[in-house]
Amino acid sequence: MNKEEIIEKLKPIVKPFVKDDDAFENINEQTHFIKDLNINSANLVDIVLDVEEAFDIEIDNESMEKMLDLEHTIIIIQTKLAEK
């Protein structure tokens, strides 16, 4: 699965937690969940759980801590999918 496909699949997962719609409209690999989209850290856990379900992967705590921006989230998803 390439980056664009992952981003498209992530958008509906992230959207309900976004506090800055303008930033969401311009979402890209450099988008930071907390700084750019104003998502709080508690909601990041919800996003990770939804990502696990959507991509049928399991994300360990170490990986979860790195999922603060889209770039790292994409890398982690791609890595977990490759491990399957």
Long-range contacts (C-beta under 8 A, 24 or more apart in sequence): 1-77, 1-78, 1-81, 3-29, 3-74, 6-73, 6-74, 6-77, 6-78, 7-70, 7-74, 9-54, 9-55, 10-51, 10-70, 10-73, 13-47, 13-50, 13-51, 13-54, 14-39, 14-47, 17-43, 17-46, 17-47, 27-70, 28-70, 29-69, 29-70, 29-71, 29-74, 30-69, 30-70, 30-71, 31-69, 31-70, 32-68, 32-69, 32-70, 33-67, 33-68, 33-69, 33-70, 34-68, 44-68, 51-77, 55-80, 55-81, 56-84, 57-81, 57-84
